[in-house]
């Protein structure tokens, strides 16, 4: 008999990609506000994530939106009520959204929060709750107040743990009663392979990132995560705490022992080490050799290890868009992916942006994650970025997205039948948002179309795609099965 389970179905946005209003309500400039849109080239996606001080200085000179699409986002700031009503109509069980740290604390180190920022989010929490959706809060989705980066060195500085604690306490004091699930950090392992996004580390021109600074920054985030969970358990005991990583599902290119070992090592460093720390409560032994061989020396304070152990998360979650290939060969054809590049898999098709589509990889990752942690799992991000066409009758036909969802939902069912404890699935960019990977609006993920382009032009009116009705009907049918 098949192992069935009624799970939560949802959708997600992120403040920096959705809200806009970068200069409203006394919001401070943050790291994402400084990422420029670059016309697509072979290295455009990488270039938008490797920001130097020179690039940031250029961004600070721009007083408007200019070439910085995150400043406009989906103009969610001016469409909050409409968007929440659309999500309610869609019928999702849970909405994942994030808070702009720089809207609550414009510089990041203030002693008191920005009252206008409090009022803005107070309205969102209450309206989502009133609409009957559970709330999955991402407390920090990449964007760090730029002041903290320029004056403290970002997460390289342990003082950010204190500033983040203050931010976290504010969130739970004001809205703890509404929060069902929360993540202290989005895709926390991104700090390793995308340090500007993940830990606010500015790249020195023509030099690689200092790996000791990268991992020291990550350690500070791990500590901040544990301290946030400690705060939440006191102020919002019903809220479930989670950790989140970007998952890539590594396959060896060949059956050679060398490629297989490379797949194990890539998966350990790129995704598992953060899970092992935040979910299992300790630094894994395989990191000892990695730190030694890469001359990485972490500074830990007394009590750090105890804190990580006592305040491990309640559930685990991950983003999944495509699988990756691991090989010791250096002549393979490369393809793009979420935050990283990979050797091309000849057995898979890819999106226009080169992200290879692998639904079975989602089932594999669910099994691996559950085997490793034995904790309930949220698929906190998944979806297809595609170029959608708004027709003259305002219809948007996206059968490719419906097919993508069908294939991935089938593999979630299989994973549940495998015995994996899945809590829910959250569709990424349920409302079209600016892509964090390529800094463009043209790469659309949503079932709700937003009429805007890469440079902030358009009406920003909302239109339902064909996938809107399909997802609505799918959710209703799934829940109906368990009412019989």
N, C-alpha and C positions, 0 to 999 in steps of 0.2 A: 504494500500500500504506500502511495506516495506521501512523503512528509510535507504537508501543506502548512502555510502560515500567513496570517493577515498582517502585512507590514504597512508602515507609513509611506505614503507617496508625496513627494514635495517638489519644491523648486527653490532656486537660490539666486541671489545677487550679491554684489560686494559694494560697499559704500563708495570706494574710489572709482569704480567702473560704472556705477549706476547714478549716484546722487547728483553730481554737478554742484552748482552753487558754491564753487570753491572759494569765493570771496564774500559770501553772505553769512550773516549772523556771527561775524567776527571769527570765522574759521581761519586757522593758520595754514600756511603752505605746507604740504607734505611731500614725501619722496615721489609719490606717483604723479603729483601735479607737475613734476619736472621732467617726465618722460615724454620725449617728442615722438610724433608720428613720422615715420620714414617711409617713403615709397618703397614698395616691396622689391628687395634685391636678395641675393643669396645670403647676405649677412645682416639683413635688416632686423630680424627678430632678436638676434644676439646683441646687436648694437643698442637696442632700446633697453637692454638690461644691464649693460656694462657702463654705467654713467661715471664720468670723471668730474672733477670740480669745475672744469671749464664748461662742460655741458650744463651743469647746474647753474653756474653764473649766467649763462645765456638765457636759461629758463627764467631766472629771477628778473631779468630785464623786461620780460614780456608781461605787461600789465593786464592783458585780456586773455582770451582763450588761445588765440593764435594757433600755433602748431602743436598744442598740448591737449589732446582729446579727453584726458581724464578730468580736466577742469569743467567740461560740459557733461561728460558721461552720457546717460540716457535722459538727462534733465529730470531725473526722478524727484528732485527737490520740489519741482512745480507740478508733479503728477502723482503725489503720494496717494491721495484719496482714490483717484481713478485706478491706479495700479493695484491697490489692495482690493478694490471691488472686482477687478478682473481676475485676480488670484482666487478670490472667493468663488466667482463664477466657474473658474477652472475646476474647482473642487478638490484642490490639494489639501492634504491633512496637515502639512507642516511647511513653514516658510523659513528658509535660512537667509539671514541678512547680517550685515556687519555694521559696526559703529566706527565712525571716523574719530580716531584718537585726537586729531588736530581740531576737530569741531568741538569736542568737550574740553580739551586743554590745548589751546592754539599753539603755545610753545612746547608744551609737554611737561614743563617743570613747575607750573604754577601750583600754588597751595589750594586754590579753590577752582571748581569747574566754571566754564563759561555758561551763564544762565540761559543764553539764547540757544546754545547747543542742547542743554537739558530739555528745554521746551520742545525743540524739534524732535528729539527721539522719544520724549514722553508721549507725544501724539502718535508716533509710529507703533510703539509697543501696545498702546491701548487700542488702536484701531485694528491691528492684526489680531489681538486677543478677542476683541468684539466680533471679528469676522469668523471666529471659531477655529482658527488655525493654531496649531502648536507652534512655539517659537524655538528655532535652532539658531542660537546667536554665535556668530564668529566675532570675538572681541577685537581681534586685530588681523586684518586681511592685507598684509604687506605694508600698507601706508604708515609711515613713521613721521611725526612732526619734523619738518626740515631743521628747525632750531636745534633739536636734540642731535641731529647728525652733524651739524656744523659746529656746535659748541661743546658737545660731549663725545663725539666720535661714534654716535649710534650705539648699537648693542655691544660694542667692544668695551664700553664703560659700565661697570657694575651699578653705577648710580641709576641706570635706566630701570633696574629691578625695582627700586624704591618708587620711581615715577610711575611705573606700570602698576605697582600695588595700589597706589593712590587712584589711578584710573579705574582699576578693577573694583575697588571698594565703592567708588561712586556708582558704577554700573549696577552692582548688586544691591546697594542701598536704595536706589531709585526704582529698579525694574526687576529685582530678583523674584518677585511674586509672579512675573509673567514668563520667566525663562524656564523652558522645559529641558533643553539640552544646550550645552555651550562648549565652544572651543576657545582656549586662550589664544591660540595662534593657528592661522591657516597654513597648510602645507609646510610645517616647521622645518622639514629637511631641505627646503629650498634655500635656506641659509648657506648650505654647502655648495650647491651648483649654481645658485643665482643670488650672490651675497647682497647686491643692492636691494633687490626686492625683499629678500628674507630677513636681513639683519641691518639694513641701512648702512652698508659699508661702501664707501665711495672708492672707485678704482683709481689707482695711480696710472697716469698716462704711460702707455707702452710697457707696463709692468704687470705681472700676474698678481692675483690676490695673495696676501700673506695668510697662509693656512692656519697659523697659530691664532691670528686675530679672528678668523672665520669660526674656528671651533670654540674659542673663548666666548665669542658672541653667542653661539648656540648654547653653550653651557649657561650663560646668563638667562637666555630664554627658557631653558629647562627649569631653572630655579624660579623664574617668574611664573611659569605655568603651575608649578607645585604650590607656590604661595597664593596664586589665584584660586586654586581648588580649595585651599585651606580657608580663604575668605568666604567662598561660596558655600562651603559646608556649614558655616556659621550663620550667614545672612540669608541663604536661599537653599535650605536643606533638601527641598524637593527637586532642585535642578541636578541633572546628570552631567558629569564632566567627561570630556573626551580629549583625545589627541588626534591629530590628523597629519598624514603624510601624502605626498604625491607618489603614486605607485606606477611602476613601469613594466612589471612582469617580464623579467629577463629570460630569454632563451639562448642557449649556446648556438653559434652559427653552424658548427659541425659537431660530430661525436668525439672529437679529439679531447683527451683529458685536459689539455691546456684551455680550450674554449669553455669546457664545463667548469673548471676552477674559476675562470674569469667571470662567468655568469654568477657563481656563488659570491665572489668578492664584490662585484658591482652591486648586487642586490643588498649585501650587508651594508656597504658604505652609503649607498644612495638612498636607501629607505629603511632598512631594519634597525639601524643603530638608534634612530630617534624613537621608534616604537618600543624597542627594548628598554630604553631609559624611562619613557613616560608611562608605558603600560605595565612593564614588568618591574620598574622601580630601581634599576641599577645600570651602570655602564657595562656593556657586554665585553667579555674577555677578548674578542677578536679586535677590538679597538686598541688594545695595548700595543699590538704589533704595528698597526696602522700609524698610531701616534709616534711610536719609536722610529719607524722607517721614514716618516715624513718630518721628523724633528719638530713635533708639536708638543708643547708643554702647557698644560692647563693649570690655572690657578683656582683652587677650590678653597672655600672657607669652611671652618668647623661647622658641622651641622648640615652641610649640603647633602651628603649621602643619606642621612636620616630623613631629611625633608623629601627627597625624591622617592624614598621607599614608602613613607607614610602617606604621601599625597599623590599616589599613582591615580590615573584616570579610571572612570567607571566603564567607559566604552571606547572602542577604537573606530577610526574612520579614515577614509582615503579618497583621493581623487583618482579616477582611472579614465584615460582617453585612448591609450594605445599601448601595445607591448613594445619591447626593445630587444635588440640582438646584441649579444656579447661575444667578442672574438679577439684573439691576440693578433689577427691579421690586420694590416693597416691599409689595405688597398681596396676595401669594400666600398660600395656606393652608399653614401650617407643620405638620411632623410630626417625631416624635422619631427618634433614631438613636443609634449608639454614640458617646457623649461630645459629640455636636453635634446641632443641629436643622437641618432642611432644608425647603425648599419641597416640597410634596407632588407626587409624580409620578403623574399620572392613569392611567398605563399599568400600574401595579403594585399588587398586593395587599399588605396589611401584617399584621403580627402584632398581638396584642391591645395590645401596648405601642407600636404605631405605627411599628415598624421595617419598612420596605418590603422585600419579598422579591424579589431580583433575581439569579438564578443566573448569567445571562449577564454581569452586572457582574463576577463573579469571574473569568471568562475574560478579560475586558477588562483587569482589573488585573494578571493574570498576564502577559499580553502586554506591557503598558506597563512593568511592573517589570523584566522580562527585557530588553526593548529598552533600557532606561535604564542598567542595571547590567552586563548580560552575566554575572551571577553566578547560581549555583543558588538555587532558591527553595523555602522552606517556607511553606505556608499554616499559620501557627502558631495561628490561632484562627478558628473558624467554627462556627455552630450556631444553633439556634432556641430562643429563650426562650419557654416556653409554660406554661399552667396545667394541670398533669397531675392526674388523679384516681386516688387509691389506692382500689381496690374492696374489697369485703368479703372476697373470696378472695385479696387481696393482689396482684392483677394490676393492671397499668397499661397501658392501650391508647393508644398515641400514633401513629396512622397519619400525622398531620400532620408529625411529626418525620421519619418514614421517607420521606415524600414530599419533604420539604425536602432531606434528604441525597441522595436519588436525583437530584434536579434539579441539585444542586451538583456531585456526583461526575461527572455527565455532562459538565459544562462543564470540569472538570479534565481529563477525557479529551480534550476538544476542544482545550484549550490545549496539552497535550502533543503532540497531532497538529499543532498550529500550529508546534511547534518549541521550546516553552518547556521549560527544564530544571527540572522539578519534582522536589524531593527527597522531599517527603512532605506529608501532610495530618494536622492535629491537631484533633480535635473539642473544642470548648470545653466546659468544665464536664461532662466525661464522667461524673463523679459529681455529683449535684446540689450546688450551692454557693450561697452568698449572692451575689446579683447585684451587681456593682460599680457598675452604672449606676443602679439604683433602690434599692439597700440592702435587698432583700427576698428571702426564700426562695421565695416564691410563683412567681417567674419562674424556671422550671426549664429547664436545658439538657441534663441528663444522659440517659444510657441506664440509669443506676442511680439509683433513687429513694431519697431520704433523708427519713424521716418526721419532719420538723421544720417549724415555721412561722416567720413573720416575727419573732416575739418570743422564740424559743428554746424553745417548748413542743413536746413530742412525744417519741417513743421513740428517734428517730434510728436506727432499724433501717434496713437496706438491703434494697431489693427490685428485681428486674430488670424493666425495662419491655419491651414488645414490641420496641422498637428495639434492645435489647441483642442479642437473637437475630439480628435483621436485620443489624446491623453486624458481628457475629461471622461470619455466613455470607458477607457481602459480602467481607470481608477474606480469608477462606479461598479464596473463588472467584477473587479477583484474583490471589493468589499461585499458585494452581493453574494458571492460564493459562501461567505462565512456567516451570512444571516439566515441561511436555509436550515 
